[in-house]
Amino acid sequence: MLKFLIDWIIEQGLQMSHAVIIARSVILILIIILSFLANYLSKHFILKGLTAIVNSTKTQWDDVILGKKVFNRLAHIVPALVIYYSINIPLEGFILAISLIKGTALIYMIFMANLTIDALLNASLGIYNTYEISNRIPIKGFIQVFKIIIYFICFILIISILLNKTPIILFSSLGALTAVLMFIFKDPILGFIAGIQLSANQMVAKGDWISMPKYGADGNIIDIALTTVKIQNWDKTITTIPTYALITESFKNWRGMSESDGRRIKRSINIDINTIRFCTEEMLSRFKEIHYISDYMKKTETETQVYNQKLNVDHSNLVNGRRMTNIGTFRAYVETYLRNQPMINKEMTFLVRQLAPTEHGLPIEIYVFSKVKEWGEYESIQANIFDHILAVVPEFDLRVFQDPSGRDFNKLTNNTNC
């Protein structure tokens, strides 16, 4: 083409030297115009056509690819291709200039191809996140590993072009730098291995509530990346912990509670042991009037009377025979009260039990499960239950134990002075 154009210009009466310059300049200008035209066509016709096709489909994955600008970045390669494959024509014989321009175009294409793959990986992650499985098996860490690999390959290819060496030689020379690379990429490597273990064992997932006191983390996981895990605490602060810490450190995952049919209520109240006694006739008569345990009282009293009659028990002393106690009656009341609460799941573990006595009294532990798992409502249910239980304790001639306060000592001092 160049020779044909030179011959035509010479036929027009110009000298050979001028004809060569004019011919090369004309072809170079045509190449530049062609590259701009290719860029314009790819962005204003092909890209708009693809956008129209994507918008007309019902699938969502192509919309995600379009939104991540995969096609936009791919379109930038077209003008570079025009220059790369046509620059030989106007610069025929200028080996250094051709090498420089083609090398620059090739570096640009490699870089844009790298950005295109990056956008495609982002689109893949976006598509994957639309599926339910993404909450259980996050892949963001793996995507980031792929990105590191493609950027590393891109860097090696660009260096090989600048040094005019084959990439194989550069890759082989990296063997001596393995230890240095291992040190530099220590966190990504540990994070990648941890990500595999976390995904394979389904230890954590996006949205899980975890507690990790060592790092001040107590909240929901909002992001699992290659090197870090982001946790939004209940005070809306963000805690960032290393991904590999979830493998090497202990933490509590509340997913089991979230997926179960209830949230545990486990709390004790301490009863003053000095107030525990056998029930008198007056106490029995009073307890029978309590709605929740009226049937229990009648049934237990009948059983007690039958048992004592069989053994001819001497009733002159309450120690003899079988007797009801105020603490046992109170425990029966609490159990019946809880069974009548609609927000308590009766199909799960349901216990109202005594624990071992301590210097703080006799602990009565409530171990049940609330049907409601949402934190605010759960706390309200728990508070309402113990509000009632604490208020009803004196009705059974019992007293909640608490350490002496300044007011108690003042009373003691006043009584002594009197």
Buried (B, 14 or more C-beta within 10 A) or exposed (E): EBEEBBEEBBEEEBEEEEBBBBBBEBBBEBBBEBBEBBBEEBBEEBBEEBBEEBEEEEEEBBBBBBEBBBBBBBBBBBBBEBBBEBBBBBBBEBEEEBEEBBBBBBBBBBBBBBBBBBBBBBBBBBBBBEEEEBEBBBBBBBBBBBBBEBBEBBEBBBEBBEEEEEBEEBEEEEEEEEEEEEEEBEBBBBBBBBBBEBBEEEBBBBEBBBBBEEBEBBBBBEBBBBBBBBBBBEEEEEBEBBBBBBBEEEBEBBBEBEEEEBBBBEBBBBBBBEBBBEBBEEBBEBBBEBEBBEEBBEEBBEEBEEEBEEEEBEEEEEEEBEBBBBBBBBBBBBBBBBEEBEBBBEEBEBEBEBEEEEEBBBBBEBBBBBBBBEEEBBEBBBEEBEEEBEEBBEEBBBBBBEEEEEEEEEEEEEEEEE
